[in-house]
Amino acid sequence: MIKRAAIAAALAVSVSATAGQKLNEEFCAVMAQASHMIMSAHQGGMDMSHALSVVDEAWRESVSAQQYRDTRWAVRDLVIRAYEHPRHASPEGKRYAAAKYRDEMHVQCLRSL
C-alpha cells in the first residue's frame, strides 16, 4: 500500500530540488519515483478516491500554498493516469506495471525539459 509519509517525502524532495528553478532532471527522477509508488498502490488495490486524497494531502503538506495551487493538477494527474491502467493479478504483473508507469512518466517529464 501507498505510504503517505513516503509520498510526502518524495514530493518534498522534488520541491526542494526545484525551488526557484525550472523543471530539471532531478525533479523528473523524483516524479518518476512518486509515479511508481502511486501505481504500486493502484496495483495493490487502493481505490482511486483514497489515492487522490492521500497524494493531495501529502502534496499540500510538502509545499507552500502558492506552489500547491500552481502544481496540484500535475500531481493529481499522476494518480488519474495510473488508474487508467488495469490491475494485474500476479505479483510479477503488478511489479511490471509499476516499473513501466514509472519509466513512462520519467520519459514524459524529461521530454518536457
N, CA, C and O of each residue as an XYZ file, in Angstrom:
452
protein
N       0.825     -1.190      0.000
C       0.000      0.000      0.000
C       0.869      1.253      0.000
O       2.019      1.246      0.438
N       0.292      2.288     -0.491
C       0.984      3.564     -0.558
C       1.152      4.129      0.851
O       0.210      4.109      1.643
N       2.296      4.610      1.153
C       2.576      5.209      2.445
C       2.569      6.715      2.285
O       3.323      7.266      1.483
N       1.703      7.391      3.060
C       1.581      8.839      2.968
C       2.919      9.507      3.233
O       3.277     10.465      2.548
N       3.658      9.020      4.210
C       4.953      9.619      4.534
C       5.938      9.465      3.379
O       6.725     10.372      3.107
N       5.895      8.326      2.703
C       6.812      8.113      1.574
C       6.484      9.055      0.421
O       7.385      9.627     -0.193
N       5.193      9.214      0.126
C       4.792     10.144     -0.929
C       5.166     11.561     -0.540
O       5.694     12.311     -1.362
N       4.900     11.938      0.701
C       5.223     13.291      1.160
C       6.714     13.553      1.038
O       7.127     14.630      0.608
N       7.520     12.573      1.416
C       8.968     12.742      1.327
C       9.419     12.896     -0.118
O      10.236     13.763     -0.429
N       8.892     12.059     -0.996
C       9.271     12.146     -2.411
C       8.860     13.482     -3.004
O       9.626     14.099     -3.743
N       7.658     13.929     -2.685
C       7.192     15.194     -3.225
C       7.948     16.369     -2.619
O       8.222     17.351     -3.309
N       8.286     16.279     -1.345
C       9.054     17.352     -0.709
C      10.437     17.464     -1.335
O      10.932     18.571     -1.544
N      11.063     16.339     -1.634
C      12.368     16.355     -2.290
C      12.251     17.010     -3.660
O      13.126     17.777     -4.062
N      11.175     16.708     -4.372
C      11.013     17.292     -5.702
C      10.885     18.799     -5.620
O      11.397     19.516     -6.479
N      10.209     19.284     -4.598
C      10.044     20.727     -4.442
C      11.363     21.376     -4.067
O      11.732     22.402     -4.638
N      12.086     20.786     -3.105
C      13.351     21.394     -2.694
C      14.377     21.316     -3.814
O      15.230     22.194     -3.943
N      14.296     20.272     -4.620
C      15.243     20.121     -5.726
C      15.008     21.148     -6.822
O      15.921     21.468     -7.584
N      13.797     21.661     -6.903
C      13.475     22.569     -7.996
C      13.091     23.960     -7.519
O      12.625     24.780     -8.310
N      13.281     24.234     -6.236
C      12.898     25.546     -5.705
C      13.596     26.650     -6.489
O      14.824     26.710     -6.561
N      12.783     27.514     -7.070
C      13.328     28.636     -7.828
C      13.898     28.263     -9.181
O      14.511     29.106     -9.835
N      13.719     27.030     -9.621
C      14.273     26.574    -10.887
C      13.159     26.047    -11.770
O      12.047     25.783    -11.313
N      13.480     25.902    -13.031
C      12.561     25.225    -13.950
C      12.660     23.729    -13.691
O      13.478     23.274    -12.891
N      11.817     22.976    -14.378
C      11.924     21.529    -14.275
C      13.344     21.102    -14.608
O      13.978     21.667    -15.500
N      13.833     20.116    -13.898
C      15.158     19.592    -14.202
C      15.134     18.072    -14.076
O      14.116     17.482    -13.712
N      16.253     17.459    -14.378
C      16.310     16.001    -14.380
C      16.080     15.413    -12.995
O      15.497     14.336    -12.874
N      16.525     16.098    -11.953
C      16.316     15.601    -10.596
C      14.822     15.598    -10.255
O      14.316     14.645     -9.661
N      14.131     16.656    -10.632
C      12.687     16.722    -10.424
C      12.011     15.564    -11.140
O      11.140     14.907    -10.570
N      12.400     15.307    -12.374
C      11.801     14.221    -13.153
C      12.043     12.866    -12.492
O      11.159     12.008    -12.491
N      13.223     12.672    -11.936
C      13.513     11.409    -11.260
C      12.628     11.232    -10.030
O      12.162     10.127     -9.754
N      12.397     12.304     -9.299
C      11.543     12.221     -8.116
C      10.093     11.977     -8.512
O       9.397     11.189     -7.873
N       9.640     12.649     -9.559
C       8.277     12.419    -10.017
C       8.112     10.985    -10.531
O       7.039     10.397    -10.389
N       9.153     10.429    -11.117
C       9.111      9.031    -11.548
C       8.959      8.121    -10.337
O       8.196      7.156    -10.374
N       9.687      8.427     -9.261
C       9.582      7.642     -8.032
C       8.160      7.736     -7.468
O       7.585      6.726     -7.061
N       7.601      8.933     -7.444
C       6.228      9.101     -6.964
C       5.254      8.319     -7.846
O       4.310      7.710     -7.344
N       5.483      8.337     -9.151
C       4.627      7.589    -10.080
C       4.659      6.101     -9.766
O       3.627      5.431     -9.798
N       5.831      5.592     -9.466
C       5.983      4.179     -9.119
C       5.185      3.851     -7.859
O       4.495      2.832     -7.812
N       5.272      4.702     -6.843
C       4.530      4.462     -5.604
C       3.020      4.509     -5.842
O       2.268      3.713     -5.281
N       2.592      5.445     -6.674
C       1.161      5.572     -6.973
C       0.653      4.338     -7.710
O      -0.405      3.805     -7.372
N       1.398      3.882     -8.712
C       0.971      2.693     -9.452
C       1.016      1.453     -8.563
O       0.165      0.571     -8.682
N       1.993      1.384     -7.686
C       2.054      0.251     -6.754
C       0.818      0.227     -5.863
O       0.277     -0.843     -5.583
N       0.369      1.391     -5.418
C      -0.847      1.471     -4.603
C      -2.057      0.999     -5.409
O      -2.890      0.242     -4.911
N      -2.141      1.451     -6.649
C      -3.236      1.030     -7.526
C      -3.207     -0.485     -7.708
O      -4.233     -1.151     -7.572
N      -2.038     -1.022     -8.012
C      -1.913     -2.462     -8.220
C      -2.191     -3.237     -6.936
O      -2.606     -4.395     -6.980
N      -1.961     -2.594     -5.795
C      -2.216     -3.234     -4.511
C      -3.670     -3.184     -4.083
O      -4.032     -3.758     -3.056
N      -4.514     -2.503     -4.857
C      -5.936     -2.497     -4.581
C      -6.480     -1.222     -3.969
O      -7.675     -1.151     -3.683
N      -5.650     -0.214     -3.757
C      -6.163      1.038     -3.197
C      -7.112      1.689     -4.189
O      -6.808      1.777     -5.379
N      -8.268      2.148     -3.699
C      -9.199      2.786     -4.615
C      -8.707      4.197     -4.957
O      -7.972      4.821     -4.192
N      -9.133      4.680     -6.124
C      -8.615      5.943     -6.640
C      -8.959      7.124     -5.750
O      -8.127      8.013     -5.572
N     -10.147      7.160     -5.191
C     -10.514      8.305     -4.354
C      -9.596      8.405     -3.144
O      -9.226      9.504     -2.732
N      -9.231      7.269     -2.577
C      -8.309      7.289     -1.433
C      -6.909      7.719     -1.881
O      -6.252      8.510     -1.204
N      -6.462      7.202     -3.010
C      -5.140      7.590     -3.517
C      -5.084      9.089     -3.803
O      -4.098      9.750     -3.473
N      -6.138      9.625     -4.413
C      -6.182     11.067     -4.678
C      -6.108     11.857     -3.377
O      -5.407     12.866     -3.298
N      -6.815     11.409     -2.377
C      -6.821     12.091     -1.088
C      -5.447     12.046     -0.422
O      -4.954     13.062      0.069
N      -4.836     10.871     -0.409
C      -3.517     10.704      0.219
C      -2.473     11.565     -0.478
O      -1.709     12.279      0.172
N      -2.447     11.492     -1.795
C      -1.449     12.249     -2.553
C      -1.694     13.748     -2.422
O      -0.748     14.519     -2.265
N      -2.946     14.161     -2.484
C      -3.262     15.582     -2.355
C      -2.839     16.118     -0.988
O      -2.253     17.196     -0.896
N      -3.132     15.373      0.060
C      -2.754     15.806      1.405
C      -1.238     15.863      1.569
O      -0.707     16.813      2.143
N      -0.547     14.847      1.063
C       0.916     14.834      1.156
C       1.518     16.010      0.397
O       2.463     16.640      0.871
N       0.977     16.305     -0.774
C       1.480     17.417     -1.579
C       1.234     18.743     -0.873
O       2.123     19.593     -0.819
N       0.034     18.925     -0.331
C      -0.326     20.166      0.372
C       0.607     20.405      1.553
O       0.985     21.544      1.824
N       0.978     19.339      2.254
C       1.865     19.457      3.413
C       3.326     19.650      3.023
O       4.139     20.044      3.858
N       3.668     19.378      1.770
C       5.063     19.404      1.334
C       5.486     20.703      0.670
O       6.681     20.955      0.519
N       4.535     21.527      0.274
C       4.863     22.731     -0.493
C       4.153     23.948      0.085
O       3.273     23.828      0.937
N       4.550     25.111     -0.392
C       3.866     26.334      0.025
C       2.458     26.356     -0.566
O       2.145     25.610     -1.494
N       1.624     27.219     -0.017
C       0.251     27.330     -0.508
C       0.235     27.716     -1.984
O      -0.575     27.194     -2.750
N       1.114     28.616     -2.386
C       1.170     29.036     -3.792
C       1.623     27.887     -4.691
O       1.035     27.663     -5.749
N       2.662     27.157     -4.283
C       3.127     26.019     -5.075
C       2.038     24.963     -5.187
O       1.863     24.347     -6.238
N       1.314     24.762     -4.102
C       0.221     23.787     -4.117
C      -0.833     24.183     -5.152
O      -1.258     23.357     -5.959
N      -1.242     25.430     -5.124
C      -2.252     25.897     -6.097
C      -1.744     25.787     -7.524
O      -2.507     25.454     -8.431
N      -0.468     26.062     -7.731
C       0.094     26.067     -9.084
C       0.351     24.675     -9.646
O       0.360     24.493    -10.863
N       0.557     23.698     -8.780
C       1.016     22.385     -9.256
C       0.103     21.228     -8.885
O       0.362     20.091     -9.280
N      -0.948     21.491     -8.143
C      -1.837     20.417     -7.681
C      -2.337     19.562     -8.843
O      -2.410     18.339     -8.727
N      -2.672     20.184     -9.936
C      -3.219     19.455    -11.094
C      -2.240     18.411    -11.619
O      -2.649     17.319    -12.011
N      -0.945     18.741    -11.630
C       0.054     17.812    -12.175
C       0.180     16.570    -11.295
O       0.299     15.452    -11.798
N       0.154     16.774     -9.992
C       0.276     15.655     -9.075
C      -0.980     14.782     -9.144
O      -0.883     13.555     -9.141
N      -2.144     15.404     -9.205
C      -3.393     14.635     -9.338
C      -3.398     13.846    -10.648
O      -3.932     12.739    -10.709
N      -2.807     14.415    -11.683
C      -2.761     13.742    -12.978
C      -1.966     12.436    -12.905
O      -2.300     11.472    -13.594
N      -0.922     12.395    -12.080
C      -0.161     11.152    -11.911
C      -1.072     10.041    -11.394
O      -0.976      8.895    -11.833
N      -1.946     10.384    -10.468
C      -2.874      9.392     -9.909
C      -3.897      8.973    -10.967
O      -4.113      7.784    -11.198
N      -4.507      9.941    -11.592
C      -5.547      9.637    -12.579
C      -5.002      8.777    -13.705
O      -5.644      7.811    -14.118
N      -3.835      9.116    -14.199
C      -3.232      8.314    -15.275
C      -2.945      6.886    -14.830
O      -3.148      5.939    -15.590
N      -2.474      6.736    -13.601
C      -2.178      5.386    -13.097
C      -3.442      4.537    -13.075
O      -3.411      3.354    -13.414
N      -4.544      5.143    -12.677
C      -5.787      4.395    -12.542
C      -6.480      4.137    -13.877
O      -7.491      3.437    -13.919
N      -5.959      4.685    -14.950
C      -6.459      4.347    -16.281
C      -5.926      2.995    -16.748
O      -6.430      2.426    -17.716
N      -4.913      2.487    -16.062
C      -4.304      1.197    -16.399
C      -5.012      0.092    -15.616
O      -5.473      0.319    -14.497
N      -5.099     -1.099    -16.202
C      -5.741     -2.211    -15.490
C      -4.870     -2.717    -14.336
O      -3.650     -2.556    -14.331
N      -5.537     -3.327    -13.371
C      -4.824     -4.003    -12.288
C      -4.417     -5.386    -12.782
O      -5.102     -6.005    -13.596
N      -3.292     -5.846    -12.269
C      -2.795     -7.177    -12.622
C      -2.975     -8.116    -11.440
O      -2.944     -7.688    -10.286
N      -3.161     -9.378    -11.728
C      -3.388    -10.370    -10.680
C      -2.072    -10.903    -10.105
O      -1.960    -11.112     -8.897
N      -1.098    -11.117    -10.957
C       0.147    -11.730    -10.485
C       1.093    -10.683     -9.894
O       1.082     -9.521    -10.301
N       1.905    -11.106     -8.936
C       2.898    -10.182     -8.383
C       3.849     -9.642     -9.455
O       4.241     -8.475     -9.418
N       4.212    -10.495    -10.402
C       5.102    -10.067    -11.481
C       4.440     -8.996    -12.337
O       5.072     -8.006    -12.707
N       3.155     -9.202    -12.650
C       2.405     -8.227    -13.438
C       2.291     -6.897    -12.723
O       2.388     -5.841    -13.347
N       2.085     -6.942    -11.413
C       1.989     -5.718    -10.613
C       3.313     -4.959    -10.606
O       3.339     -3.739    -10.770
N       4.407     -5.687    -10.416
C       5.740     -5.048    -10.427
C       6.038     -4.456    -11.799
O       6.557     -3.344    -11.907
N       5.706     -5.209    -12.846
C       5.933     -4.726    -14.200
C       5.135     -3.453    -14.473
O       5.663     -2.499    -15.044
N       3.873     -3.437    -14.070
C       3.019     -2.264    -14.303
C       3.580     -1.034    -13.596
O       3.605      0.057    -14.165
N       4.030     -1.211    -12.353
C       4.585     -0.082    -11.593
C       5.876      0.425    -12.230
O       6.080      1.633    -12.349
N       6.746     -0.495    -12.639
C       8.005     -0.089    -13.266
C       7.763      0.575    -14.622
O       8.408      1.569    -14.956
N       6.843      0.028    -15.390
C       6.549      0.604    -16.701
C       5.964      2.004    -16.561
O       6.345      2.909    -17.303
N       5.048      2.192    -15.624
C       4.445      3.515    -15.409
C       5.497      4.520    -14.941
O       5.518      5.662    -15.400
N       6.368      4.091    -14.030
C       7.462      4.954    -13.572
C       8.298      5.421    -14.759
O       8.592      6.608    -14.894
N       8.670      4.494    -15.599
C       9.517      4.835    -16.739
C       8.789      5.724    -17.750
O       9.381      6.654    -18.297
N       7.515      5.441    -17.997
C       6.737      6.280    -18.921
C       6.646      7.722    -18.421
O       6.821      8.664    -19.194
N       6.374      7.887    -17.134
C       6.256      9.240    -16.581
C       7.612      9.949    -16.537
O       7.689     11.167    -16.700
N       8.674      9.180    -16.316
C      10.013      9.761    -16.322
C      10.368     10.271    -17.709
O      10.859     11.390    -17.857
N      10.120      9.457    -18.720
C      10.389      9.860    -20.104
C       9.563     11.093    -20.468
O      10.079     12.043    -21.056
N       8.290     11.070    -20.119
C       7.424     12.214    -20.446
C       7.952     13.493    -19.793
O       7.986     14.545    -20.430
N       8.355     13.406    -18.552
C       8.881     14.582    -17.846
C      10.178     15.074    -18.500
O      10.349     16.273    -18.725
N      11.071     14.157    -18.799
C      12.341     14.535    -19.419
C      12.117     15.193    -20.783
O      12.820     16.137    -21.143
N      11.151     14.701    -21.526
C      10.861     15.291    -22.829
C      10.313     16.707    -22.707
O      10.410     17.494    -23.648
N       9.740     17.032    -21.559
C       9.187     18.368    -21.364
C      10.241     19.395    -20.951
O       9.941     20.586    -20.867
N      11.463     18.951    -20.694
C      12.531     19.885    -20.282
C      12.982     20.763    -21.428
O      13.869     21.599    -21.253
